């Protein structure tokens, strides 16, 4: 596991890496990588933090754990690498964006353009064994990512926290809802798509971002075939 956090997060999260739970977590993930295929690759475990610096976070979207299929998880929640088939939850996200803004559904599920605009795409658990969802749940990642959520909440600059589904909603007590905007809703997975589709979360996010004095997010994902 990488021992170094991205520079912008080092000051607010660096001490987490010295705590006993993180040492145990590091040992666990190392043992898993020796015995199994683990996603994302070691160099991409902190990819969400690397893509969205601490002082640039406008929106925090909380996922649960990485995609566990070969080549899928690359460190940003809901996102997949270019060339990987768009998973069902992300397809529903793109359907909702088309409904809200008329944006065409892109030919890829690579959400790096969002991350680069200040959307922190954070999973609560940052690693997973191939083919086994939630296999790294309860091993210590939740303590670390709770610290990420608290760090953004404690920041003077307000942000928008997006909690889709019951798992994410349980994190609401970590957030100072008096200073930040918390948007809760159904998860975009096929199991709850009927509640997610038509809920217009992205319009709510944009309105909140603008009210906080920030530029709204351009949610369009460019087609890679035309790049």
C-alpha positions, 0 to 999 in steps of 0.5 A: 500500500502506498505510504504517502498521501497526496501532498494536499491531504498530508497535513490533514490526514497524515497522522492517520497513517501512524495509528495502529488501525492503519498499520493493521490495515496495511498488513491486511491489504498486503497479505490479500495482495499476496494471496489474491487479486486486489483492486484497485492497483496499489498505486491507485488506492488514493487516486480520488485524493490525488485527483481532487486536492483537499482545498479544491473539494466542492462536492464529495460523493460517497460510494461504498467499495470499489468495483470488483471486476477485472479492470474496473476499480481504479480509485474513483467511486462509480468510475471505470477506466476507459474501455471498460463497460459502464456498470449499471449504477453509472448507466443510471447516473448518466440516464439521470444526467440526460433527463436533467440536462439533456446531456448525451450518454457518453461512450465511457464511464471514466469520471476523471473530468468530474474529479478534476473540477472538485468532485471528490469521488470517495469510496468508504472502503478503498480496496476489494478482493476480485469478485467479492464485494465488501470483502475488505469491509470492516478492516479499517478503511472506514476509519480512514475515510471517515477522517477524510469526510471529517476533514472536509467538514472541518474545513472553513470553505463549504462543500456539498456532500452527496449521500446516495443510499442507506450506507452513505446516509449513515455518514451524515453525523460526520458532517457539519450540516449547518455549514455544508449542504448535504444531499441525500437520495436513493442509490443509483443501483438497479435495485433502487433506480426507480427512486433515483431516476427523476430525483434531479440530484445534479440540479440540487448539487449545482444550486448548492455549489453556486450558493456557496460561491463556487463554479458549478460542475460541468457534468458532461463526460466527453466521448473517448471515441471522438477525442 
